[in-house]
Amino acid sequence: MQNKLKIINDPVHGFIKIPHEILFDIIEHPYFQRLRRIGQTGLLNLIFPGATHTRFHHALGAMHLMFTALETLKQKGVKISEEEEKGAMLAILMHDIGHGPFSHALESMLMDDWHHENLSLLLMNKLNDEFGGQLSVAIEMFQGQYHRKFFNQLISSQLDVDRLDYLKRDSFFTGVSEGNINTQRIISMMNVCEEGELVIDAKGIYSIENFLTARMFMYWQVYYHKTSALAEYLLVKILERAKLLVSQGIDLPVTENLKYFLYRGKSAATDEDIERFTRLDDNDIIHAMKEWQNSDDFILSYWCTCVIQRNLPKTIISSHPFDKEVIAEKIKKTNEFFGIDNGEALVHEIKRKLLPYNTEKQPIYLLQKNGKKTRLHESEDQLLSGLMVNKTVRYILMFPRDISRLDS
């Protein structure tokens, strides 16, 4: 009989245990193995060469942190059954199973705004049928329908094990040390209050503020880095363009599964959609972009060459929207330089906004020694949380690098 209680060596957390056989069975399943071929951070490796880690890495790391969090809560007297432990670990293990190629960038393009969480749920239900109902508790927890609220908060909230893993992992692989949070310290401060909600022991307030700050820096320095925002935008534009061209009857070289989605009209998800989706990964998109560099369509060819050869458009960042005249001037120069009349397709303003801490949606609560709960941003001890409740917006203008040479 196969030993399923394995240990995995992870570069971020060290050794990760798989304490239940069903976890191993899910990890071995083709739906989950596909995550080895889906990058965690899209095209970020164009900016941070080390960022080549995958969703597979991240899901295992999040499962490990869930196990650590549940052990901590048990030590603090929170009763957690084996069934609940399995459910919570399965839910976090599968939380990204519905992610498409290049993560968030292509969700709406390929799947008509099916959010990856909806796809994760569809795939979880399919797996639940396959494994004779063993995932039912996990699905309840994932959807927030389980009667003990803290399980869902560990899976999805402003302080969940998903965020704890991806911040530490992305910081490690990008080399951006500002995101390096102390996950063990944060988890050791977790608790459950009388109402069954996840709270943080009051003495852990600065670890939590450090976590929120780290997340804010990672967004502006890494995820919303102007070149990163540009690369993600280009991916969307490339597939949008490809969809438009095939709708006009133009034949594009493409793998069978990606072709299926390029030709697919708007409709609810069918079984075939889901089956084909689970065979799609980053490689299909990379292969397509390599081929489309030679397309007769100038716009498609230009964008694909930008990405594959990493000769990306130029970007300027600002805290205010760009002047209409500035944009019009860039379009005019683009048309002149390339001898085209649709230069507006190559000049875009991209908007990125971030609210570091939301005081309304699942706020973080601190548990005082007397058993009372305080909202984090209302605590007398907070230093930074009060500053993090405002939204920051940045505007990025992209245009062909070639035209900037005309100005020099």
C-alpha positions as CSV (number, residue, x, y, z in Angstrom):
1,M,0.0,0.0,0.0
2,Q,1.3,3.5,-0.9
3,N,2.5,5.7,1.9
4,K,0.4,8.9,1.6
5,L,1.6,10.7,4.7
6,K,4.5,12.4,2.9
7,I,6.8,15.3,3.8
8,I,7.6,17.9,1.2
9,N,10.6,20.2,1.4
10,D,9.5,23.8,0.8
11,P,12.1,26.6,0.3
12,V,10.0,29.1,2.3
13,H,8.5,27.1,5.2
14,G,10.9,24.2,5.4
15,F,9.3,20.7,5.8
16,I,5.6,20.5,5.1
17,K,3.7,17.5,6.4
18,I,0.7,15.9,4.7
19,P,-1.1,14.6,7.7
20,H,-4.2,13.1,6.0
21,E,-4.4,10.6,3.1
22,I,-7.2,12.6,1.3
23,L,-4.8,15.6,1.1
24,F,-2.3,13.5,-0.8
25,D,-5.0,12.1,-3.1
26,I,-6.0,15.7,-4.0
27,I,-2.4,16.8,-4.5
28,E,-1.9,13.8,-6.9
29,H,-5.0,14.6,-9.0
30,P,-4.5,16.1,-12.5
31,Y,-6.6,19.1,-11.6
32,F,-4.1,20.0,-8.8
33,Q,-1.0,19.0,-10.7
34,R,-1.9,21.5,-13.4
35,L,-1.0,24.2,-10.9
36,R,2.7,23.3,-11.4
37,R,2.3,24.9,-14.8
38,I,0.6,28.0,-13.6
39,G,2.8,30.8,-12.3
40,Q,1.9,32.4,-9.0
41,T,2.8,35.9,-10.2
42,G,2.0,36.0,-14.0
43,L,4.8,37.8,-15.9
44,L,6.5,39.2,-12.8
45,N,9.6,37.3,-13.7
46,L,10.1,39.9,-16.5
47,I,10.8,42.4,-13.7
48,F,12.0,40.1,-10.8
49,P,13.8,37.2,-12.5
50,G,13.4,35.0,-9.4
51,A,9.6,35.1,-9.5
52,T,9.1,31.8,-11.3
53,H,7.3,30.0,-8.5
54,T,3.9,28.4,-9.1
55,R,0.4,28.2,-7.7
56,F,1.4,24.6,-6.8
57,H,4.0,25.9,-4.4
58,H,1.6,28.5,-2.9
59,A,-1.2,26.0,-2.3
60,L,1.0,23.6,-0.4
61,G,2.4,26.5,1.7
62,A,-1.0,27.8,2.5
63,M,-2.1,24.3,3.6
64,H,1.0,24.1,5.9
65,L,0.1,27.5,7.5
66,M,-3.5,26.3,8.0
67,F,-2.2,23.2,9.8
68,T,0.0,25.4,12.0
69,A,-2.8,27.8,12.7
70,L,-5.2,25.0,13.7
71,E,-2.5,23.5,16.0
72,T,-2.1,26.9,17.7
73,L,-5.8,27.3,18.2
74,K,-6.0,23.7,19.7
75,Q,-3.3,24.7,22.2
76,K,-5.4,27.6,23.2
77,G,-8.3,25.4,24.1
78,V,-10.3,25.7,20.8
79,K,-12.0,22.3,20.1
80,I,-11.3,21.2,16.5
81,S,-12.3,17.7,15.3
82,E,-10.2,15.7,12.9
83,E,-13.0,16.1,10.3
84,E,-12.8,20.0,10.7
85,E,-9.0,19.9,10.4
86,K,-9.2,17.9,7.2
87,G,-11.9,20.2,5.9
88,A,-10.0,23.4,6.5
89,M,-6.8,22.0,5.1
90,L,-8.6,20.7,2.0
91,A,-10.4,24.0,1.5
92,I,-7.1,26.0,1.5
93,L,-5.3,23.4,-0.6
94,M,-7.9,23.8,-3.3
95,H,-8.7,27.5,-3.0
96,D,-6.7,28.3,-6.2
97,I,-7.5,25.1,-8.2
98,G,-9.7,27.2,-10.6
99,H,-6.9,29.6,-11.5
100,G,-6.4,30.1,-15.2
101,P,-3.2,30.6,-17.1
102,F,-1.2,33.6,-15.9
103,S,-3.5,33.9,-12.9
104,H,-5.8,36.9,-12.7
105,A,-4.9,38.6,-15.9
106,L,-6.8,36.2,-18.2
107,E,-9.8,35.3,-16.1
108,S,-12.3,37.6,-17.8
109,M,-10.8,37.2,-21.3
110,L,-11.0,33.4,-21.5
111,M,-13.9,32.7,-19.3
112,D,-16.4,35.6,-19.6
113,D,-15.8,36.9,-16.1
114,W,-16.0,33.6,-14.4
115,H,-14.0,34.4,-11.3
116,H,-11.4,31.8,-10.3
117,E,-13.3,31.2,-7.1
118,N,-16.4,30.1,-9.0
119,L,-14.2,27.8,-11.1
120,S,-12.5,26.5,-7.9
121,L,-15.9,25.7,-6.5
122,L,-17.0,23.9,-9.7
123,L,-13.9,21.8,-9.6
124,M,-14.2,21.1,-5.9
125,N,-17.7,19.8,-6.5
126,K,-16.5,17.5,-9.3
127,L,-13.7,16.2,-7.0
128,N,-16.2,15.7,-4.2
129,D,-18.2,13.4,-6.4
130,E,-15.1,11.6,-7.4
131,F,-14.0,11.1,-3.8
132,G,-17.4,10.0,-2.5
133,G,-18.3,13.2,-0.6
134,Q,-15.1,13.5,1.4
135,L,-14.8,17.2,0.5
136,S,-18.2,18.3,1.7
137,V,-17.0,20.0,4.9
138,A,-14.2,21.7,2.9
139,I,-16.7,23.1,0.4
140,E,-19.0,24.4,3.2
141,M,-16.0,26.2,4.8
142,F,-14.8,27.6,1.5
143,Q,-18.2,29.1,0.8
144,G,-18.5,30.5,4.4
145,Q,-21.5,28.2,5.1
146,Y,-19.9,26.3,7.9
147,H,-21.4,27.0,11.3
148,R,-18.0,28.0,12.9
149,K,-17.0,31.2,11.2
150,F,-13.3,31.2,12.0
151,F,-12.6,28.4,9.6
152,N,-13.8,30.5,6.7
153,Q,-11.9,33.5,8.0
154,L,-8.7,31.4,8.0
155,I,-9.4,30.7,4.3
156,S,-10.5,34.1,3.2
157,S,-10.4,37.4,5.1
158,Q,-8.1,40.3,5.6
159,L,-5.8,38.1,7.7
160,D,-6.0,34.6,6.2
161,V,-3.4,32.0,5.6
162,D,-3.6,32.5,1.9
163,R,-2.3,36.1,2.3
164,L,0.3,35.0,4.9
165,D,1.7,32.5,2.4
166,Y,1.7,34.5,-0.8
167,L,3.3,37.6,0.9
168,K,6.1,35.6,2.4
169,R,6.6,33.5,-0.7
170,D,6.5,36.3,-3.2
171,S,8.9,38.3,-1.1
172,F,11.2,35.4,-1.0
173,F,11.2,34.7,-4.8
174,T,11.2,38.4,-5.9
175,G,13.9,39.3,-3.3
176,V,11.8,42.2,-2.1
177,S,12.5,42.0,1.6
178,E,9.7,44.6,2.6
179,G,7.2,41.8,2.2
180,N,9.0,39.3,4.5
181,I,6.5,38.9,7.3
182,N,6.9,36.8,10.4
183,T,4.1,34.2,9.7
184,Q,4.9,32.1,12.8
185,R,4.5,35.1,15.1
186,I,1.2,36.2,13.5
187,I,-0.2,32.6,13.7
188,S,0.9,32.3,17.3
189,M,-1.2,35.4,18.1
190,M,-4.4,33.9,16.5
191,N,-7.3,33.1,18.8
192,V,-11.1,32.4,18.6
193,C,-13.5,34.6,20.6
194,E,-16.8,33.5,22.3
195,E,-18.8,34.2,19.1
196,G,-16.6,31.7,17.2
197,E,-14.8,34.4,15.2
198,L,-11.1,34.7,14.4
199,V,-9.3,37.3,16.5
200,I,-5.8,38.3,17.3
201,D,-4.4,38.5,20.9
202,A,-4.0,42.2,21.6
203,K,-0.3,41.9,22.2
204,G,0.2,40.9,18.6
205,I,-1.0,44.3,17.3
206,Y,2.4,45.3,15.9
207,S,2.9,42.1,14.0
208,I,-0.5,42.7,12.4
209,E,0.4,46.3,11.5
210,N,3.7,45.0,10.1
211,F,1.8,42.5,8.0
212,L,-0.6,45.2,6.6
213,T,2.4,47.5,5.8
214,A,4.3,44.7,4.1
215,R,1.2,43.9,2.0
216,M,0.9,47.5,1.0
217,F,4.6,47.7,0.0
218,M,4.4,44.5,-1.9
219,Y,1.4,45.8,-3.9
220,W,3.1,49.1,-4.9
221,Q,6.6,47.6,-5.3
222,V,5.8,44.3,-6.9
223,Y,2.2,43.5,-8.0
224,Y,1.4,47.1,-9.1
225,H,4.9,47.9,-10.2
226,K,4.4,49.9,-13.4
227,T,6.1,47.3,-15.6
228,S,4.2,44.5,-13.9
229,A,0.9,46.3,-14.4
230,L,1.9,46.8,-18.0
231,A,2.8,43.2,-18.6
232,E,-0.5,42.0,-17.2
233,Y,-2.4,44.5,-19.3
234,L,-0.5,43.3,-22.5
235,L,-1.6,39.7,-21.8
236,V,-5.2,40.8,-21.7
237,K,-4.9,42.9,-24.8
238,I,-3.1,40.1,-26.7
239,L,-6.0,37.6,-26.1
240,E,-8.6,40.3,-26.7
241,R,-6.9,41.0,-30.1
242,A,-6.7,37.3,-30.9
243,K,-10.4,36.8,-30.1
244,L,-11.3,39.7,-32.4
245,L,-9.2,38.3,-35.2
246,V,-10.6,34.8,-35.1
247,S,-14.1,36.3,-34.9
248,Q,-13.3,38.0,-38.3
249,G,-12.4,34.6,-39.8
250,I,-8.6,35.0,-39.5
251,D,-6.8,31.7,-38.7
252,L,-4.2,31.9,-35.9
253,P,-1.8,29.1,-34.9
254,V,-2.7,28.0,-31.4
255,T,-3.0,24.9,-29.2
256,E,-6.3,22.9,-29.4
257,N,-7.5,24.0,-25.9
258,L,-6.7,27.7,-26.2
259,K,-8.3,27.6,-29.7
260,Y,-11.5,26.3,-28.1
261,F,-11.7,29.4,-25.8
262,L,-10.8,31.9,-28.5
263,Y,-13.7,30.7,-30.6
264,R,-16.1,30.2,-27.7
265,G,-19.1,32.5,-27.5
266,K,-20.5,33.9,-24.3
267,S,-22.5,31.3,-22.3
268,A,-22.7,29.6,-19.0
269,A,-20.0,27.0,-18.2
270,T,-20.6,23.6,-19.8
271,D,-18.9,20.3,-18.8
272,E,-16.7,20.6,-21.9
273,D,-15.7,24.1,-20.9
274,I,-14.6,22.9,-17.5
275,E,-12.8,19.8,-18.9
276,R,-10.9,21.9,-21.4
277,F,-10.1,24.6,-18.9
278,T,-8.4,22.0,-16.7
279,R,-6.0,21.2,-19.6
280,L,-5.1,24.8,-20.1
281,D,-2.0,26.4,-18.5
282,D,0.7,29.1,-19.0
283,N,2.4,27.0,-21.7
284,D,-0.6,27.4,-24.1
285,I,-0.3,31.2,-23.8
286,I,3.5,31.3,-24.2
287,H,3.3,29.0,-27.2
288,A,0.6,31.2,-28.8
289,M,2.6,34.4,-28.2
290,K,5.7,32.9,-29.7
291,E,3.8,32.0,-32.8
292,W,1.8,35.2,-33.0
293,Q,5.0,37.3,-33.2
294,N,4.9,36.5,-36.9
295,S,1.2,37.4,-37.3
296,D,0.2,39.6,-40.3
297,D,-1.8,41.7,-37.8
298,F,0.6,44.5,-36.8
299,I,-1.0,45.1,-33.3
300,L,-1.0,41.4,-32.3
301,S,2.5,40.8,-33.6
302,Y,3.9,44.0,-31.9
303,W,2.4,43.1,-28.5
304,C,3.6,39.4,-28.6
305,T,7.1,40.5,-29.6
306,C,7.1,43.0,-26.7
307,V,6.4,40.2,-24.2
308,I,8.4,37.3,-25.7
309,Q,11.5,39.5,-26.4
310,R,11.0,41.6,-23.3
311,N,11.1,44.8,-25.3
312,L,8.2,46.3,-23.4
313,P,6.4,49.6,-24.1
314,K,7.5,52.7,-22.1
315,T,5.5,53.7,-19.1
316,I,5.1,56.8,-17.0
317,I,3.4,56.7,-13.6
318,S,1.4,59.5,-12.0
319,S,-1.0,60.0,-9.1
320,H,-3.4,61.9,-11.4
321,P,-5.0,60.9,-14.7
322,F,-3.0,61.9,-17.8
323,D,-4.0,64.9,-19.9
324,K,-6.1,64.1,-23.0
325,E,-3.7,66.2,-25.1
326,V,-0.7,64.2,-23.8
327,I,-2.4,60.9,-24.8
328,A,-3.5,62.3,-28.2
329,E,0.1,63.4,-28.9
330,K,1.4,59.9,-28.1
331,I,-1.2,58.3,-30.5
332,K,-0.2,60.8,-33.2
333,K,3.5,60.0,-32.9
334,T,2.7,56.2,-32.9
335,N,0.7,56.5,-36.1
336,E,3.5,58.5,-37.7
337,F,6.3,56.2,-36.6
338,F,4.7,53.0,-37.6
339,G,2.8,54.3,-40.6
340,I,-0.5,53.1,-39.2
341,D,-3.9,54.7,-38.4
342,N,-4.9,52.7,-35.3
343,G,-2.2,54.0,-32.9
344,E,-4.7,54.3,-30.1
345,A,-4.5,50.5,-29.8
346,L,-0.9,50.9,-28.6
347,V,-1.4,53.8,-26.2
348,H,-3.3,53.2,-23.0
349,E,-3.8,54.6,-19.5
350,I,-3.9,51.8,-16.9
351,K,-5.3,52.6,-13.4
352,R,-4.4,50.7,-10.2
353,K,-6.0,51.4,-6.8
354,L,-5.3,49.9,-3.4
355,L,-7.1,50.1,-0.1
356,P,-4.5,48.6,2.3
357,Y,-7.0,48.0,5.1
358,N,-10.8,47.8,4.8
359,T,-12.5,48.8,8.1
360,E,-16.0,47.6,6.9
361,K,-15.3,44.2,5.2
362,Q,-14.3,41.6,7.8
363,P,-12.2,44.0,10.0
364,I,-9.5,42.5,12.1
365,Y,-10.4,42.3,15.8
366,L,-8.0,42.3,18.8
367,L,-8.8,40.3,21.8
368,Q,-8.0,42.1,25.1
369,K,-7.0,40.3,28.3
370,N,-10.5,41.0,29.8
371,G,-12.1,39.1,26.8
372,K,-13.3,42.2,25.1
373,K,-12.9,42.7,21.3
374,T,-11.5,45.9,19.7
375,R,-11.3,46.8,16.1
376,L,-7.7,47.1,15.0
377,H,-7.9,50.6,13.6
378,E,-9.7,51.8,16.8
379,S,-7.2,50.4,19.2
380,E,-5.3,52.9,21.3
381,D,-2.1,51.0,20.6
382,Q,-2.3,51.2,16.8
383,L,0.5,53.2,15.1
384,L,-0.2,52.7,11.4
385,S,-3.7,51.2,10.9
386,G,-5.4,54.5,11.0
387,L,-3.3,55.7,8.0
388,M,-4.2,52.6,6.0
389,V,-7.9,53.1,5.6
390,N,-7.5,55.5,2.6
391,K,-7.5,54.3,-1.0
392,T,-4.4,55.1,-3.1
393,V,-4.7,55.4,-6.9
394,R,-1.9,55.4,-9.5
395,Y,-2.2,56.0,-13.3
396,I,0.2,54.4,-15.7
397,L,0.5,55.6,-19.3
398,M,2.0,53.1,-21.7
399,F,3.1,53.9,-25.3
400,P,5.6,52.4,-27.8
401,R,9.2,52.8,-26.7
402,D,10.2,53.6,-30.3
403,I,8.3,57.0,-30.2
404,S,10.1,58.1,-27.0
405,R,13.3,58.0,-29.1
406,L,11.8,60.7,-31.3
407,D,11.8,63.1,-28.3
408,S,15.4,62.5,-27.4
